[in-house]
């Protein structure tokens, strides 16, 4: 499933581009049609938008976890460097 925006899936887009992609009328992915065979086109479109919103949430969670890990690694390195400076060589 690719968005009309830049030919990439919406969860890879920046937040600004993702908002633009959300406003566009997306084709309904095949897996949603298979999950909801008797749904109307409006219901399928709503399910598609809900799925894209969910993918945006997953992306934001991933970005936050990645950032927190990078910050923790950076703080850990700083504390190790400080300890090396304070401890005398044996």
Residue frames as a rotation matrix with the C-alpha (Angstrom) as fourth column:
UNK 1
0.584 0.812 0.000 0.00
0.812 -0.584 0.000 0.00
0.000 0.000 -1.000 0.00
UNK 2
-0.622 -0.783 0.016 1.52
0.783 -0.621 0.046 3.28
-0.026 0.041 0.999 -1.05
UNK 3
0.149 0.645 -0.749 0.20
0.469 -0.713 -0.521 6.75
-0.870 -0.274 -0.409 -0.53
UNK 4
0.737 0.162 0.656 -0.30
0.667 -0.333 -0.667 9.17
0.110 0.929 -0.354 -3.36
UNK 5
0.924 -0.380 0.044 2.25
-0.377 -0.885 0.274 11.37
-0.065 -0.270 -0.961 -1.64
UNK 6
0.137 -0.987 -0.083 5.81
-0.975 -0.149 0.167 10.77
-0.178 0.058 -0.982 -2.91
UNK 7
0.358 0.053 -0.932 5.11
-0.552 0.817 -0.165 7.11
0.753 0.574 0.322 -3.67
UNK 8
-0.768 -0.615 -0.179 6.02
-0.188 0.484 -0.855 6.00
0.613 -0.623 -0.487 -0.13
UNK 9
-0.083 0.740 -0.668 3.90
0.777 0.468 0.421 4.40
0.624 -0.484 -0.614 2.58
UNK 10
0.501 0.369 0.782 2.38
-0.012 -0.901 0.433 7.08
0.865 -0.227 -0.447 4.84
UNK 11
0.963 -0.127 -0.236 4.18
0.252 0.128 0.959 5.86
-0.092 -0.984 0.155 7.95
UNK 12
0.031 -0.993 0.112 7.52
0.990 0.046 0.133 6.84
-0.137 0.107 0.985 6.36
UNK 13
0.134 0.088 0.987 6.40
0.550 -0.835 0.000 10.39
0.824 0.543 -0.160 5.62
UNK 14
-0.927 -0.368 0.064 7.11
0.189 -0.609 -0.770 13.39
0.322 -0.702 0.635 7.80
UNK 15
-0.522 0.770 -0.367 4.25
0.606 0.032 -0.795 14.53
-0.600 -0.637 -0.484 10.02
UNK 16
-0.329 0.380 -0.864 3.42
-0.462 -0.863 -0.204 17.41
-0.824 0.332 0.460 7.66
UNK 17
-0.681 0.031 -0.732 3.41
-0.698 0.276 0.661 15.18
0.223 0.961 -0.166 4.58
UNK 18
-0.905 0.383 -0.186 1.49
0.418 0.883 -0.216 12.52
0.082 -0.273 -0.958 6.54
UNK 19
-0.394 0.791 -0.468 -1.24
0.162 -0.441 -0.883 15.05
-0.905 -0.423 0.045 7.33
UNK 20
-0.329 0.216 -0.919 -1.45
-0.861 -0.468 0.199 15.88
-0.388 0.857 0.340 3.64
UNK 21
-0.865 -0.044 -0.499 -1.60
-0.304 0.838 0.453 12.18
0.398 0.544 -0.739 2.75
UNK 22
-0.788 0.607 -0.101 -4.39
0.460 0.472 -0.752 11.64
-0.409 -0.639 -0.651 5.27
UNK 23
-0.243 0.712 -0.658 -6.48
-0.347 -0.698 -0.626 14.32
-0.906 0.076 0.417 3.57
UNK 24
-0.611 -0.041 -0.791 -6.18
-0.791 0.089 0.606 12.55
0.045 0.995 -0.086 0.20
UNK 25
0.551 0.815 0.178 -8.67
-0.787 0.579 -0.212 9.94
-0.276 -0.023 0.961 -0.91
UNK 26
-0.493 -0.849 0.189 -6.70
-0.774 0.528 0.350 6.68
-0.396 0.027 -0.918 -0.65
UNK 27
-0.023 0.423 -0.906 -7.37
-0.635 0.694 0.340 3.51
0.772 0.583 0.253 -2.56
UNK 28
0.609 0.320 0.726 -8.57
-0.778 0.416 0.470 0.80
-0.152 -0.851 0.502 -0.22
UNK 29
-0.510 -0.859 -0.038 -5.88
-0.857 0.504 0.109 -1.85
-0.074 0.089 -0.993 0.37
UNK 30
-0.209 0.408 -0.889 -6.73
-0.470 0.755 0.457 -5.40
0.858 0.513 0.034 -0.67
UNK 31
-0.800 -0.133 -0.585 -6.38
0.355 0.680 -0.641 -6.76
0.483 -0.721 -0.497 2.87
UNK 32
-0.817 0.575 -0.039 -9.09
-0.325 -0.516 -0.792 -4.37
-0.476 -0.635 0.609 4.13
UNK 33
-0.172 0.763 -0.623 -11.41
-0.954 0.029 0.298 -5.47
0.246 0.646 0.723 1.32
UNK 34
-0.375 -0.021 -0.927 -10.76
-0.082 0.997 0.011 -9.09
0.923 0.080 -0.375 2.31
UNK 35
-0.952 -0.023 -0.306 -11.42
0.299 0.156 -0.942 -8.37
0.069 -0.987 -0.142 5.99
UNK 36
-0.454 0.814 -0.364 -14.62
-0.126 -0.462 -0.878 -6.46
-0.882 -0.353 0.312 5.23
UNK 37
-0.902 -0.018 0.432 -16.14
0.397 0.366 0.842 -8.14
-0.173 0.931 -0.323 2.13
UNK 38
-0.086 0.960 0.267 -19.68
0.970 0.019 0.244 -6.82
0.229 0.280 -0.932 2.65
UNK 39
-0.139 -0.024 -0.990 -18.73
0.581 -0.811 -0.062 -3.27
-0.802 -0.584 0.127 3.63
UNK 40
0.867 0.435 0.242 -19.75
0.467 -0.543 -0.698 -0.25
-0.172 0.718 -0.674 1.56
UNK 41
0.207 -0.812 0.546 -17.14
0.673 -0.287 -0.682 1.93
0.710 0.509 0.487 -0.13
UNK 42
0.396 -0.014 0.918 -17.62
-0.440 -0.880 0.177 4.57
0.806 -0.474 -0.355 2.58
UNK 43
0.939 -0.036 0.342 -16.97
-0.297 0.417 0.859 1.99
-0.173 -0.908 0.381 5.31
UNK 44
0.626 -0.755 0.194 -13.90
0.779 0.595 -0.199 0.71
0.035 0.276 0.961 3.46
UNK 45
0.168 -0.546 0.821 -12.57
0.266 -0.777 -0.571 4.25
0.949 0.314 0.015 3.08
UNK 46
0.640 0.118 0.760 -13.16
-0.634 -0.477 0.608 4.90
0.434 -0.871 -0.230 6.80
UNK 47
0.936 -0.323 0.144 -11.35
0.185 0.794 0.579 1.66
-0.301 -0.515 0.803 7.66
UNK 48
0.382 -0.820 0.426 -8.45
0.775 0.034 -0.630 2.71
0.503 0.571 0.649 5.43
UNK 49
0.243 -0.251 0.937 -8.19
-0.246 -0.950 -0.190 6.10
0.938 -0.185 -0.293 7.15
UNK 50
0.865 0.100 0.492 -8.32
-0.502 0.142 0.853 4.41
0.016 -0.985 0.173 10.58
UNK 51
0.780 -0.618 0.100 -5.56
0.617 0.786 0.043 2.03
-0.105 0.028 0.994 9.52
UNK 52
0.192 -0.727 0.660 -3.39
0.521 -0.494 -0.696 4.93
0.832 0.477 0.284 8.29
UNK 53
0.483 0.034 0.875 -3.94
-0.589 -0.727 0.354 6.77
0.648 -0.686 -0.331 11.57
UNK 54
0.965 -0.130 0.227 -2.92
-0.084 0.667 0.740 3.65
-0.248 -0.733 0.633 13.47
UNK 55
0.510 -0.824 0.247 0.24
0.824 0.386 -0.416 3.34
0.247 0.415 0.876 11.37
UNK 56
0.216 -0.393 0.894 1.02
-0.037 -0.918 -0.395 6.98
0.976 0.052 -0.212 12.15
UNK 57
0.769 0.114 0.629 0.68
-0.619 -0.117 0.777 6.22
0.162 -0.987 -0.019 15.86
UNK 58
0.869 -0.483 0.112 2.97
0.440 0.855 0.275 3.20
-0.228 -0.190 0.955 15.55
UNK 59
0.308 -0.769 0.560 5.52
0.631 -0.276 -0.725 5.38
0.712 0.577 0.401 13.75
UNK 60
0.348 -0.145 0.926 5.43
-0.473 -0.880 0.041 8.04
0.809 -0.453 -0.375 16.47
UNK 61
0.931 -0.027 0.363 5.88
-0.312 0.457 0.833 5.38
-0.189 -0.889 0.417 19.17
UNK 62
0.662 -0.723 0.198 8.86
0.748 0.619 -0.239 3.94
0.050 0.306 0.951 17.30
UNK 63
0.215 -0.586 0.781 10.43
0.269 -0.733 -0.624 7.39
0.939 0.344 0.000 16.87
UNK 64
0.599 0.069 0.798 9.99
-0.649 -0.541 0.535 8.18
0.469 -0.838 -0.280 20.57
UNK 65
0.937 -0.277 0.212 11.52
0.086 0.772 0.630 4.88
-0.338 -0.572 0.747 21.69
UNK 66
0.467 -0.794 0.389 14.43
0.798 0.188 -0.573 5.37
0.382 0.577 0.722 19.30
UNK 67
0.257 -0.333 0.907 15.04
-0.133 -0.942 -0.308 8.91
0.957 -0.042 -0.286 20.56
UNK 68
0.798 0.086 0.597 14.86
-0.595 -0.054 0.802 7.83
0.101 -0.995 0.008 24.21
UNK 69
0.838 -0.532 0.124 17.38
0.497 0.837 0.229 5.04
-0.226 -0.130 0.965 23.56
UNK 70
0.264 -0.758 0.597 19.76
0.607 -0.350 -0.713 7.44
0.749 0.551 0.368 21.83
UNK 71
0.389 -0.072 0.918 19.48
-0.510 -0.847 0.150 9.89
0.767 -0.527 -0.366 24.73
UNK 72
0.936 -0.030 0.350 20.07
-0.292 0.490 0.821 7.09
-0.197 -0.871 0.450 27.26
UNK 73
0.635 -0.748 0.192 23.12
0.767 0.581 -0.271 5.87
0.091 0.319 0.943 25.33
UNK 74
0.204 -0.536 0.819 24.48
0.210 -0.793 -0.571 9.40
0.956 0.289 -0.050 25.18
UNK 75
0.608 0.076 0.790 23.99
-0.685 -0.453 0.570 9.91
0.401 -0.888 -0.223 28.92
UNK 76
0.953 -0.264 0.147 25.63
0.155 0.844 0.514 6.56
-0.260 -0.467 0.845 29.61
UNK 77
0.400 -0.841 0.363 28.67
0.764 0.088 -0.639 7.49
0.506 0.533 0.678 27.52
UNK 78
0.261 -0.268 0.928 28.99
-0.258 -0.945 -0.201 10.84
0.930 -0.187 -0.315 29.27
UNK 79
0.814 0.068 0.577 28.90
-0.580 0.066 0.812 9.23
0.017 -0.996 0.093 32.71
UNK 80
0.804 -0.583 0.116 31.54
0.576 0.812 0.092 6.65
-0.147 -0.007 0.989 31.68
UNK 81
0.228 -0.737 0.636 33.78
0.525 -0.458 -0.718 9.40
0.820 0.497 0.282 30.33
UNK 82
0.462 -0.003 0.887 33.36
-0.580 -0.757 0.300 11.38
0.670 -0.653 -0.352 33.54
UNK 83
0.953 -0.098 0.287 34.29
-0.171 0.607 0.776 8.33
-0.250 -0.789 0.561 35.63
UNK 84
0.572 -0.793 0.210 37.43
0.780 0.446 -0.439 7.76
0.255 0.415 0.873 33.54
UNK 85
0.167 -0.484 0.859 38.48
0.054 -0.865 -0.499 11.36
0.984 0.130 -0.119 34.18
UNK 86
0.575 0.154 0.804 37.90
-0.721 -0.368 0.587 11.08
0.386 -0.917 -0.101 37.93
UNK 87
0.959 -0.185 0.217 39.46
0.036 0.834 0.550 7.64
-0.282 -0.520 0.806 38.57
UNK 88
0.243 -0.946 -0.215 43.25
-0.840 -0.316 0.441 7.50
-0.485 0.073 -0.872 38.74
UNK 89
0.469 -0.181 -0.865 45.11
-0.601 0.652 -0.462 5.11
0.648 0.736 0.197 36.45
UNK 90
0.797 -0.155 0.584 46.20
-0.424 0.545 0.723 1.95
-0.430 -0.824 0.368 38.20
